[in-house]
Amino acid sequence: MGKITFITGGARSGKSYHAEQMAKRYRDVAYIATGVVTDDEMKLRVERHKQQRPAAWKTYEAPYDIARVIHRSGHEAYLVDCITVHITNLLLQEKIDWDSATLGLEEQKRLEETVEKKISELLSAMEKSPAHFIIVSNEVGMGLVPAYSLGRIFRDAAGRANRAIAAQADEAYFSVSGILIPLKKIQEEL
């Protein structure tokens, strides 16, 4: 089993920047992008991320199945950016009319299980690999309870996913205003 470093925080808090700096310590880096370009704003975000990272890194687009990329490739380090975008993709692929949907408990449970299954597959793939994984995610549970169904399901799924990844992580950090605050750190042998 390799090493897992988990970085969470708010929007534009420096998570991706710090993850990229950590990944630059390795020669063979795979960047796993989870974003799906759906509009001009997202296209601009993707382009900005591409320009920030080294051209030598191998980029994989994996909006729905991160574990499959890990199983099919063998790199020294992987940077996954980001888990909450991955969760968004999983929820939106369900083709539910989120603006007018009132989901019953069974439907909510099915959506939660879909996300939990993908996170479990990711954790299993990381456990079987000797690589260093740097995982980026957003902390979305520190604000108000969303007024709409999709927001509440997303917030809960992201919170559970972050908790599961942090539990497996060797190191975990919270990024605030560009500053990394250690949450969990292992002692490296000298």
C-alpha positions as CSV (number, residue, x, y, z in Angstrom):
1,M,0.0,0.0,0.0
2,G,1.3,3.4,-0.9
3,K,0.6,6.7,0.8
4,I,-2.5,8.9,0.8
5,T,-2.4,12.6,1.3
6,F,-5.9,14.3,1.6
7,I,-6.3,18.0,1.1
8,T,-9.7,19.7,1.8
9,G,-10.9,23.2,2.2
10,G,-13.1,25.9,0.8
11,A,-13.3,27.3,-2.7
12,R,-10.2,29.0,-4.0
13,S,-8.4,28.2,-0.7
14,G,-5.3,26.9,-2.4
15,K,-6.1,23.2,-2.3
16,S,-5.1,22.4,-5.9
17,Y,-2.0,24.6,-5.7
18,H,-0.7,22.8,-2.6
19,A,-1.5,19.4,-4.1
20,E,0.4,20.3,-7.3
21,Q,3.4,21.4,-5.2
22,M,3.4,18.0,-3.4
23,A,3.1,16.1,-6.7
24,K,6.0,18.0,-8.2
25,R,8.3,16.0,-5.9
26,Y,7.7,12.9,-8.1
27,R,9.0,12.2,-11.6
28,D,6.0,10.1,-12.8
29,V,2.8,11.9,-12.0
30,A,-0.7,11.1,-13.2
31,Y,-3.2,13.9,-12.9
32,I,-6.8,12.5,-12.7
33,A,-9.2,15.3,-13.7
34,T,-12.8,14.8,-12.7
35,G,-14.3,17.9,-14.3
36,V,-16.8,17.8,-17.2
37,V,-16.9,20.9,-19.4
38,T,-20.5,21.9,-19.5
39,D,-20.2,25.7,-20.1
40,D,-17.7,28.4,-20.9
41,E,-16.9,29.0,-17.2
42,M,-16.0,25.4,-16.6
43,K,-14.0,25.4,-19.8
44,L,-12.0,28.3,-18.5
45,R,-11.4,26.6,-15.1
46,V,-10.1,23.4,-16.9
47,E,-7.8,25.5,-19.1
48,R,-6.4,27.3,-16.0
49,H,-5.7,24.0,-14.3
50,K,-4.0,22.6,-17.4
51,Q,-1.7,25.7,-17.6
52,Q,-0.7,25.4,-13.9
53,R,0.5,21.8,-14.0
54,P,3.7,20.5,-15.6
55,A,3.3,19.3,-19.2
56,A,5.2,16.1,-18.4
57,W,2.3,14.9,-16.2
58,K,0.0,12.3,-17.7
59,T,-3.6,13.5,-17.6
60,Y,-6.5,11.2,-17.3
61,E,-10.1,12.4,-17.5
62,A,-12.2,10.3,-15.1
63,P,-15.4,12.1,-14.2
64,Y,-17.2,8.9,-13.3
65,D,-14.7,6.2,-12.5
66,I,-11.4,7.2,-10.9
67,A,-10.6,3.6,-9.7
68,R,-10.5,2.3,-13.2
69,V,-7.7,4.7,-14.2
70,I,-5.7,3.6,-11.2
71,H,-6.2,-0.1,-12.0
72,R,-5.2,0.4,-15.6
73,S,-2.1,2.5,-15.1
74,G,0.9,2.4,-12.9
75,H,2.4,5.7,-11.9
76,E,4.6,6.8,-9.0
77,A,2.1,9.4,-7.9
78,Y,-1.5,10.4,-8.6
79,L,-3.2,13.7,-8.1
80,V,-6.9,13.5,-8.0
81,D,-8.7,16.8,-8.4
82,C,-11.4,16.7,-7.1
83,I,-13.7,14.4,-5.2
84,T,-16.6,16.8,-4.8
85,V,-16.6,17.4,-8.6
86,H,-16.6,13.6,-9.0
87,I,-19.6,13.4,-6.7
88,T,-21.4,16.1,-8.6
89,N,-20.9,14.1,-11.8
90,L,-22.3,10.9,-10.2
91,L,-25.4,12.7,-9.0
92,L,-26.0,14.6,-12.2
93,Q,-25.7,11.6,-14.5
94,E,-28.9,10.3,-12.9
95,K,-31.0,12.6,-15.2
96,I,-33.3,13.7,-12.4
97,D,-35.1,17.0,-12.7
98,W,-33.5,18.4,-9.7
99,D,-35.4,21.7,-9.9
100,S,-38.7,20.0,-9.2
101,A,-37.8,16.7,-7.8
102,T,-39.0,15.6,-4.4
103,L,-37.0,12.5,-3.7
104,G,-38.3,9.7,-1.5
105,L,-36.1,7.9,1.0
106,E,-35.5,5.0,-1.4
107,E,-34.3,7.3,-4.2
108,Q,-32.1,9.2,-1.8
109,K,-30.6,6.0,-0.5
110,R,-29.9,4.7,-4.0
111,L,-28.1,7.9,-4.9
112,E,-26.1,7.8,-1.6
113,E,-25.2,4.1,-2.3
114,T,-24.0,5.0,-5.9
115,V,-21.6,7.6,-4.5
116,E,-20.5,5.4,-1.6
117,K,-19.8,2.5,-4.0
118,K,-17.5,4.7,-6.2
119,I,-15.6,6.1,-3.1
120,S,-15.2,2.5,-1.8
121,E,-13.8,1.4,-5.2
122,L,-11.4,4.3,-5.1
123,L,-10.2,3.5,-1.6
124,S,-9.7,-0.1,-2.6
125,A,-7.7,0.8,-5.7
126,M,-5.5,3.1,-3.7
127,E,-5.0,0.4,-1.0
128,K,-3.7,-2.1,-3.7
129,S,-1.3,0.4,-5.2
130,P,2.3,1.3,-4.1
131,A,1.8,4.9,-5.4
132,H,1.4,8.2,-3.5
133,F,-2.1,9.5,-3.9
134,I,-2.8,13.2,-3.4
135,I,-6.5,13.7,-3.1
136,V,-8.2,17.1,-3.3
137,S,-11.8,17.7,-2.1
138,N,-14.0,20.6,-1.0
139,E,-15.2,21.0,2.5
140,V,-18.9,21.9,1.9
141,G,-20.5,21.1,5.3
142,M,-19.6,24.2,7.2
143,G,-22.4,26.5,6.0
144,L,-26.1,26.6,6.0
145,V,-28.3,23.6,5.2
146,P,-29.1,23.8,1.5
147,A,-32.7,24.7,0.8
148,Y,-32.9,22.3,-2.1
149,S,-32.8,18.5,-2.4
150,L,-29.7,18.2,-4.6
151,G,-27.7,20.5,-2.4
152,R,-28.6,18.5,0.7
153,I,-27.8,15.1,-0.9
154,F,-24.5,16.5,-2.3
155,R,-23.5,18.0,1.0
156,D,-24.1,14.7,2.8
157,A,-22.4,12.6,0.2
158,A,-19.4,14.9,0.1
159,G,-19.1,14.8,3.9
160,R,-19.3,11.0,4.0
161,A,-16.7,10.7,1.2
162,N,-14.3,13.2,2.8
163,R,-14.6,11.3,6.1
164,A,-13.9,7.9,4.5
165,I,-10.9,9.2,2.5
166,A,-9.5,11.1,5.5
167,A,-9.8,7.9,7.7
168,Q,-7.6,6.0,5.1
169,A,-5.2,8.9,4.6
170,D,-1.7,9.0,6.0
171,E,-1.8,12.8,6.0
172,A,-4.8,15.2,5.9
173,Y,-4.7,19.0,5.5
174,F,-7.2,21.8,5.6
175,S,-6.5,24.7,3.3
176,V,-7.5,28.1,4.5
177,S,-6.5,31.4,2.7
178,G,-3.7,29.6,1.0
179,I,-2.3,28.1,4.3
180,L,-2.3,24.4,4.9
181,I,-3.3,23.3,8.4
182,P,-2.3,19.8,9.3
183,L,-5.2,17.6,10.5
184,K,-3.4,14.3,10.4
185,K,0.2,13.6,9.8
186,I,2.4,10.5,10.0
187,Q,5.9,10.5,11.3
188,E,8.2,9.7,8.4
189,E,11.2,7.5,9.3
190,L,14.6,9.1,9.0
